[in-house]
């Protein structure tokens, strides 16, 4: 199995993490400046590290709707050309992570 590259977008910087070969754990890779060279740096990482999938965190508002920050992420993801086999699951993964994180937090408080 090849690796998965996970991206955490910010207006100033993009956090990049890379999975292990088994796609079980992710480790911080680097922080990429969020400028016009960011798409080319991400494409370079995909080639160098033999990445199969790129996933991006999709922030949601407290009511679950997609807001301005999520729209910026989606616009940036569209710039990643050619797509290295982008997954269409970013939105669902973000929702599932929030649900799991909330459950874990509640169970820890008891």
LOBASE-182107 format. One line per 3 residues: number of its first residue (from 0); their letters; for each residue x, y, z of N, C-alpha, C, O, CB. Coordinates in nm, 3 decimals, padded with zeros to 5 digits, always signed. Glycine has a CB too. Example, Ala and Ser with C-alpha at 12.3 -4.5 7.8 and 13.67 -1.06 7.14 Angstrom:
BEGIN
0 = as = +01.319,-00.569,+00.780,+01.230,-00.450,+00.780,+01.320,-00.330,+00.780,+01.424,-00.332,+00.846,+01.131,-00.447,+00.905  +01.285,-00.225,+00.708,+01.367,-00.106,+00.714,+01.290,+00.003,+00.787,+01.341,+00.114,+00.804,+01.408,-00.060,+00.572
This chain:
BEGIN
0 = xxx = +00.083,-00.118,+00.000,+00.000,+00.000,+00.000,+00.087,+00.124,+00.000,+00.188,+00.131,+00.070,-00.094,+00.000,+00.120  +00.047,+00.221,-00.078,+00.117,+00.349,-00.075,+00.057,+00.437,+00.033,-00.045,+00.405,+00.093,+00.109,+00.419,-00.212  +00.122,+00.546,+00.057,+00.087,+00.634,+00.168,-00.030,+00.728,+00.137,-00.071,+00.744,+00.022,+00.207,+00.716,+00.207
3 = xxx = -00.081,+00.789,+00.244,-00.185,+00.891,+00.234,-00.126,+01.021,+00.286,-00.061,+01.024,+00.390,-00.313,+00.851,+00.315  -00.148,+01.128,+00.211,-00.105,+01.261,+00.253,-00.227,+01.336,+00.306,-00.327,+01.350,+00.235,-00.037,+01.340,+00.136  -00.219,+01.383,+00.429,-00.328,+01.458,+00.490,-00.288,+01.604,+00.500,-00.176,+01.636,+00.541,-00.365,+01.401,+00.630
6 = xxx = -00.381,+01.693,+00.462,-00.354,+01.836,+00.463,-00.449,+01.908,+00.558,-00.568,+01.880,+00.561,-00.366,+01.894,+00.321  -00.394,+01.999,+00.635,-00.472,+02.083,+00.725,-00.448,+02.228,+00.682,-00.341,+02.285,+00.705,-00.431,+02.060,+00.877  -00.548,+02.287,+00.618,-00.534,+02.418,+00.557,-00.554,+02.531,+00.655,-00.641,+02.527,+00.742,-00.630,+02.433,+00.444
9 = xxx = -00.470,+02.631,+00.638,-00.485,+02.757,+00.708,-00.457,+02.869,+00.609,-00.403,+02.844,+00.501,-00.389,+02.765,+00.831  -00.493,+02.990,+00.644,-00.471,+03.101,+00.551,-00.322,+03.132,+00.533,-00.281,+03.180,+00.427,-00.544,+03.226,+00.599  -00.242,+03.107,+00.635,-00.098,+03.136,+00.628,-00.014,+03.012,+00.600,+00.086,+03.020,+00.528,-00.052,+03.200,+00.757
12 = xxx = -00.054,+02.898,+00.654,+00.024,+02.775,+00.641,-00.066,+02.655,+00.620,-00.184,+02.655,+00.656,+00.112,+02.754,+00.765  -00.008,+02.552,+00.559,-00.077,+02.425,+00.537,+00.004,+02.317,+00.608,+00.122,+02.298,+00.577,-00.094,+02.393,+00.382  -00.057,+02.249,+00.702,+00.010,+02.139,+00.770,-00.003,+02.012,+00.686,-00.110,+01.982,+00.634,-00.050,+02.117,+00.911
15 = xxx = +00.106,+01.940,+00.673,+00.106,+01.815,+00.596,+00.151,+01.701,+00.686,+00.250,+01.712,+00.759,+00.199,+01.827,+00.470  +00.077,+01.591,+00.681,+00.112,+01.470,+00.756,+00.107,+01.354,+00.658,+00.029,+01.354,+00.563,+00.014,+01.447,+00.878  +00.191,+01.256,+00.683,+00.204,+01.142,+00.593,+00.181,+01.013,+00.670,+00.232,+00.995,+00.780,+00.344,+01.140,+00.525
18 = xxx = +00.102,+00.924,+00.611,+00.076,+00.796,+00.677,+00.196,+00.704,+00.661,+00.285,+00.728,+00.579,-00.050,+00.730,+00.619  +00.197,+00.599,+00.741,+00.296,+00.495,+00.721,+00.251,+00.407,+00.604,+00.145,+00.429,+00.546,+00.316,+00.410,+00.851  +00.332,+00.307,+00.570,+00.300,+00.222,+00.455,+00.173,+00.140,+00.476,+00.107,+00.105,+00.378,+00.415,+00.129,+00.428
21 = xxx = +00.138,+00.111,+00.599,+00.017,+00.034,+00.628,-00.107,+00.124,+00.635,-00.219,+00.074,+00.651,+00.033,-00.042,+00.758  -00.087,+00.253,+00.623,-00.194,+00.351,+00.632,-00.267,+00.345,+00.766,-00.388,+00.368,+00.774,-00.293,+00.331,+00.518  -00.192,+00.314,+00.871,-00.249,+00.303,+01.005,-00.223,+00.427,+01.089,-00.310,+00.470,+01.165,-00.194,+00.181,+01.076
24 = xxx = -00.104,+00.486,+01.076,-00.064,+00.602,+01.156,-00.017,+00.714,+01.064,+00.040,+00.689,+00.958,+00.046,+00.564,+01.257  -00.040,+00.836,+01.106,+00.010,+00.952,+01.032,+00.109,+01.026,+01.120,+00.094,+01.034,+01.242,-00.106,+01.047,+00.989  +00.211,+01.081,+01.054,+00.316,+01.155,+01.124,+00.332,+01.291,+01.059,+00.321,+01.302,+00.936,+00.450,+01.076,+01.124
27 = xxx = +00.358,+01.395,+01.137,+00.380,+01.527,+01.077,+00.493,+01.522,+00.975,+00.596,+01.458,+00.998,+00.411,+01.632,+01.186  +00.473,+01.589,+00.864,+00.574,+01.590,+00.760,+00.640,+01.727,+00.750,+00.761,+01.740,+00.768,+00.514,+01.551,+00.625  +00.560,+01.829,+00.722,+00.614,+01.964,+00.711,+00.501,+02.066,+00.712,+00.384,+02.031,+00.700,+00.698,+01.980,+00.582
30 = xxx = +00.540,+02.191,+00.727,+00.446,+02.302,+00.718,+00.479,+02.375,+00.589,+00.593,+02.414,+00.566,+00.455,+02.397,+00.843  +00.377,+02.394,+00.506,+00.394,+02.454,+00.374,+00.333,+02.595,+00.377,+00.219,+02.610,+00.420,+00.328,+02.367,+00.262  +00.407,+02.696,+00.334,+00.346,+02.829,+00.327,+00.226,+02.827,+00.231,+00.233,+02.768,+00.123,+00.452,+02.935,+00.280
33 = xxx = +00.117,+02.890,+00.270,-00.005,+02.892,+00.189,+00.007,+03.005,+00.087,-00.059,+03.109,+00.099,-00.132,+02.910,+00.278  +00.091,+02.984,-00.013,+00.110,+03.084,-00.118,+00.093,+03.018,-00.254,+00.043,+02.906,-00.264,+00.249,+03.150,-00.105  +00.134,+03.088,-00.359,+00.113,+03.037,-00.494,+00.198,+02.913,-00.526,+00.169,+02.842,-00.622,+00.143,+03.145,-00.595
36 = xxx = +00.302,+02.885,-00.447,+00.383,+02.766,-00.469,+00.331,+02.642,-00.396,+00.382,+02.532,-00.418,+00.524,+02.792,-00.426  +00.231,+02.658,-00.312,+00.181,+02.546,-00.232,+00.134,+02.428,-00.318,+00.171,+02.315,-00.288,+00.067,+02.593,-00.144  +00.054,+02.448,-00.424,+00.011,+02.333,-00.504,+00.128,+02.256,-00.565,+00.125,+02.133,-00.571,-00.081,+02.379,-00.615
39 = xxx = +00.231,+02.328,-00.611,+00.345,+02.258,-00.670,+00.424,+02.182,-00.564,+00.476,+02.074,-00.592,+00.437,+02.357,-00.743  +00.433,+02.236,-00.441,+00.503,+02.164,-00.333,+00.426,+02.038,-00.295,+00.487,+01.933,-00.271,+00.520,+02.255,-00.210  +00.295,+02.047,-00.291,+00.213,+01.930,-00.259,+00.229,+01.823,-00.367,+00.241,+01.705,-00.336,+00.065,+01.969,-00.242
42 = xxx = +00.228,+01.864,-00.494,+00.249,+01.769,-00.604,+00.386,+01.703,-00.595,+00.401,+01.585,-00.625,+00.233,+01.840,-00.740  +00.486,+01.780,-00.553,+00.622,+01.727,-00.536,+00.624,+01.621,-00.425,+00.687,+01.516,-00.441,+00.721,+01.841,-00.503  +00.557,+01.648,-00.315,+00.549,+01.551,-00.205,+00.480,+01.423,-00.253,+00.524,+01.313,-00.221,+00.473,+01.611,-00.083
45 = xxx = +00.373,+01.438,-00.329,+00.299,+01.322,-00.381,+00.392,+01.233,-00.464,+00.390,+01.111,-00.451,+00.177,+01.368,-00.466  +00.473,+01.296,-00.549,+00.566,+01.217,-00.633,+00.677,+01.154,-00.549,+00.706,+01.036,-00.563,+00.628,+01.307,-00.743  +00.739,+01.235,-00.462,+00.853,+01.188,-00.383,+00.815,+01.073,-00.289,+00.889,+00.976,-00.277,+00.911,+01.302,-00.302
48 = xxx = +00.702,+01.086,-00.225,+00.662,+00.990,-00.121,+00.570,+00.880,-00.173,+00.524,+00.796,-00.096,+00.594,+01.063,-00.007  +00.543,+00.880,-00.304,+00.457,+00.778,-00.366,+00.320,+00.771,-00.297,+00.277,+00.665,-00.250,+00.525,+00.639,-00.361  +00.254,+00.885,-00.292,+00.126,+00.899,-00.224,+00.014,+00.847,-00.313,+00.009,+00.880,-00.432,+00.101,+01.046,-00.184
51 = xxx = -00.076,+00.768,-00.256,-00.194,+00.719,-00.328,-00.311,+00.815,-00.319,-00.381,+00.837,-00.418,-00.235,+00.584,-00.273  -00.333,+00.872,-00.202,-00.449,+00.957,-00.178,-00.407,+01.083,-00.104,-00.315,+01.082,-00.022,-00.558,+00.881,-00.098  -00.476,+01.190,-00.135,-00.459,+01.315,-00.062,-00.594,+01.347,+00.001,-00.696,+01.353,-00.068,-00.409,+01.433,-00.157
54 = xxx = -00.594,+01.368,+00.131,-00.717,+01.407,+00.201,-00.695,+01.543,+00.265,-00.585,+01.577,+00.307,-00.758,+01.300,+00.308  -00.802,+01.619,+00.271,-00.795,+01.753,+00.329,-00.903,+01.767,+00.434,-01.017,+01.726,+00.414,-00.811,+01.861,+00.220  -00.866,+01.826,+00.546,-00.964,+01.854,+00.650,-01.063,+01.959,+00.601,-01.024,+02.058,+00.540,-00.895,+01.902,+00.780
57 = xxx = -01.189,+01.937,+00.628,-01.294,+02.029,+00.585,-01.364,+02.083,+00.709,-01.448,+02.015,+00.768,-01.395,+01.959,+00.489  -01.329,+02.205,+00.749,-01.390,+02.260,+00.871,-01.537,+02.293,+00.850,-01.578,+02.338,+00.743,-01.315,+02.386,+00.917  -01.615,+02.269,+00.951,-01.758,+02.301,+00.946,-01.792,+02.398,+01.057,-01.724,+02.405,+01.160,-01.844,+02.172,+00.958
60 = xxx = -01.897,+02.472,+01.034,-01.947,+02.561,+01.139,-02.012,+02.477,+01.248,-02.035,+02.357,+01.229,-02.048,+02.666,+01.081  -02.042,+02.539,+01.360,-02.101,+02.466,+01.472,-02.236,+02.403,+01.436,-02.275,+02.303,+01.496,-02.118,+02.560,+01.591  -02.307,+02.461,+01.339,-02.435,+02.405,+01.298,-02.420,+02.296,+01.192,-02.521,+02.244,+01.143,-02.525,+02.514,+01.245
63 = xxx = -02.296,+02.260,+01.156,-02.271,+02.154,+01.060,-02.264,+02.199,+00.916,-02.233,+02.119,+00.828,-02.375,+02.052,+01.073  -02.291,+02.325,+00.890,-02.289,+02.377,+00.753,-02.147,+02.410,+00.710,-02.057,+02.430,+00.792,-02.378,+02.502,+00.742  -02.128,+02.415,+00.577,-02.000,+02.455,+00.521,-01.995,+02.607,+00.518,-02.086,+02.672,+00.466,-01.979,+02.395,+00.377
66 = xxx = -01.889,+02.662,+00.575,-01.875,+02.807,+00.581,-01.763,+02.856,+00.492,-01.720,+02.785,+00.401,-01.851,+02.851,+00.723  -01.717,+02.975,+00.518,-01.614,+03.039,+00.436,-01.482,+02.961,+00.439,-01.417,+02.946,+00.336,-01.591,+03.182,+00.484  -01.442,+02.912,+00.556,-01.316,+02.838,+00.566,-01.319,+02.710,+00.483,-01.221,+02.677,+00.417,-01.285,+02.804,+00.713
69 = xxx = -01.431,+02.639,+00.487,-01.444,+02.516,+00.408,-01.445,+02.548,+00.259,-01.389,+02.472,+00.179,-01.571,+02.440,+00.447  -01.506,+02.657,+00.221,-01.508,+02.697,+00.081,-01.366,+02.725,+00.032,-01.330,+02.689,-00.080,-01.597,+02.821,+00.060  -01.285,+02.789,+00.115,-01.145,+02.813,+00.080,-01.069,+02.683,+00.060,-00.989,+02.671,-00.033,-01.076,+02.898,+00.187
72 = xxx = -01.093,+02.586,+00.147,-01.027,+02.455,+00.133,-01.067,+02.391,+00.001,-00.981,+02.342,-00.072,-01.064,+02.363,+00.252  -01.195,+02.391,-00.029,-01.243,+02.329,-00.154,-01.185,+02.398,-00.277,-01.150,+02.332,-00.375,-01.396,+02.333,-00.160  -01.174,+02.530,-00.273,-01.114,+02.602,-00.385,-00.966,+02.567,-00.400,-00.918,+02.552,-00.512,-01.130,+02.754,-00.366
75 = xxx = -00.895,+02.552,-00.289,-00.754,+02.516,-00.297,-00.737,+02.375,-00.352,-00.650,+02.351,-00.436,-00.688,+02.528,-00.160  -00.819,+02.283,-00.306,-00.809,+02.144,-00.352,-00.828,+02.136,-00.503,-00.766,+02.054,-00.569,-00.913,+02.055,-00.280  -00.914,+02.221,-00.557,-00.936,+02.224,-00.701,-00.810,+02.265,-00.777,-00.793,+02.229,-00.893,-01.050,+02.319,-00.735
78 = xxx = -00.720,+02.340,-00.711,-00.596,+02.384,-00.775,-00.493,+02.271,-00.786,-00.396,+02.284,-00.860,-00.536,+02.499,-00.697  -00.513,+02.163,-00.715,-00.418,+02.053,-00.718,-00.437,+01.976,-00.849,-00.512,+01.879,-00.854,-00.436,+01.959,-00.595  -00.369,+02.019,-00.952,-00.381,+01.958,-01.084,-00.246,+01.906,-01.128,-00.146,+01.974,-01.106,-00.436,+02.058,-01.186
81 = xxx = -00.239,+01.789,-01.189,-00.349,+01.695,-01.199,-00.377,+01.634,-01.063,-00.285,+01.616,-00.983,-00.319,+01.586,-01.302  -00.502,+01.601,-01.037,-00.533,+01.544,-00.906,-00.464,+01.410,-00.887,-00.472,+01.324,-00.975,-00.686,+01.528,-00.888  -00.396,+01.391,-00.775,-00.324,+01.266,-00.751,-00.415,+01.153,-00.705,-00.370,+01.063,-00.634,-00.216,+01.289,-00.649
84 = xxx = -00.538,+01.156,-00.742,-00.644,+01.063,-00.700,-00.706,+01.117,-00.571,-00.706,+01.052,-00.467,-00.588,+00.917,-00.678  -00.758,+01.238,-00.583,-00.822,+01.302,-00.468,-00.939,+01.218,-00.422,-01.010,+01.159,-00.504,-00.868,+01.445,-00.502  -00.959,+01.212,-00.295,-01.074,+01.138,-00.245,-01.191,+01.232,-00.232,-01.174,+01.351,-00.206,-01.042,+01.071,-00.112
87 = xxx = -01.308,+01.179,-00.248,-01.430,+01.258,-00.234,-01.484,+01.247,-00.093,-01.597,+01.287,-00.067,-01.535,+01.215,-00.335  -01.406,+01.194,-00.002,-01.455,+01.165,+00.133,-01.413,+01.267,+00.237,-01.436,+01.247,+00.356,-01.407,+01.030,+00.175  -01.353,+01.376,+00.194,-01.304,+01.476,+00.291,-01.417,+01.523,+00.381,-01.401,+01.530,+00.503,-01.242,+01.597,+00.219
90 = xxx = -01.529,+01.554,+00.323,-01.642,+01.608,+00.400,-01.691,+01.505,+00.501,-01.713,+01.538,+00.618,-01.756,+01.649,+00.306  -01.710,+01.381,+00.459,-01.759,+01.276,+00.547,-01.658,+01.246,+00.656,-01.696,+01.226,+00.772,-01.791,+01.149,+00.467  -01.530,+01.241,+00.624,-01.430,+01.212,+00.724,-01.426,+01.319,+00.831,-01.411,+01.288,+00.950,-01.293,+01.199,+00.660
93 = xxx = -01.441,+01.444,+00.791,-01.440,+01.552,+00.890,-01.560,+01.537,+00.984,-01.548,+01.558,+01.105,-01.443,+01.690,+00.820  -01.673,+01.500,+00.929,-01.792,+01.483,+01.013,-01.774,+01.365,+01.108,-01.806,+01.376,+01.226,-01.918,+01.462,+00.925  -01.723,+01.254,+01.057,-01.702,+01.136,+01.142,-01.601,+01.166,+01.252,-01.621,+01.126,+01.367,-01.655,+01.018,+01.058
96 = xxx = -01.493,+01.235,+01.218,-01.392,+01.268,+01.318,-01.452,+01.352,+01.429,-01.424,+01.328,+01.546,-01.274,+01.341,+01.253  -01.533,+01.450,+01.393,-01.596,+01.534,+01.495,-01.686,+01.453,+01.586,-01.689,+01.476,+01.706,-01.675,+01.645,+01.429  -01.759,+01.359,+01.529,-01.848,+01.274,+01.608,-01.766,+01.187,+01.703,-01.798,+01.176,+01.822,-01.935,+01.186,+01.517
99 = xxx = -01.661,+01.124,+01.650,-01.578,+01.037,+01.734,-01.506,+01.117,+01.841,-01.495,+01.072,+01.956,-01.477,+00.961,+01.648  -01.456,+01.234,+01.805,-01.385,+01.315,+01.903,-01.479,+01.356,+02.016,-01.439,+01.356,+02.132,-01.323,+01.439,+01.836  -01.603,+01.392,+01.983,-01.700,+01.431,+02.084,-01.733,+01.316,+02.177,-01.746,+01.335,+02.297,-01.826,+01.483,+02.019
102 = xxx = -01.747,+01.197,+02.122,-01.777,+01.079,+02.202,-01.662,+01.049,+02.297,-01.684,+01.020,+02.415,-01.804,+00.957,+02.111  -01.538,+01.056,+02.246,-01.422,+01.029,+02.328,-01.414,+01.130,+02.443,-01.387,+01.092,+02.556,-01.293,+01.034,+02.244  -01.439,+01.257,+02.414,-01.431,+01.359,+02.517,-01.533,+01.334,+02.627,-01.501,+01.343,+02.745,-01.452,+01.498,+02.457
105 = xxx = -01.656,+01.302,+02.588,-01.761,+01.277,+02.690,-01.726,+01.156,+02.775,-01.745,+01.159,+02.896,-01.898,+01.256,+02.623  -01.675,+01.050,+02.713,-01.645,+00.931,+02.791,-01.528,+00.953,+02.888,-01.523,+00.889,+02.993,-01.614,+00.816,+02.698  -01.435,+01.043,+02.852,-01.322,+01.072,+02.938,-01.363,+01.153,+03.061,-01.297,+01.145,+03.164,-01.216,+01.147,+02.861
108 = xx = -01.470,+01.230,+03.050,-01.511,+01.314,+03.162,-01.576,+01.234,+03.273,-01.576,+01.279,+03.388,-01.607,+01.420,+03.115  -01.630,+01.118,+03.244,-01.702,+01.040,+03.345,-01.610,+00.978,+03.447,-01.657,+00.910,+03.538,-01.781,+00.932,+03.279
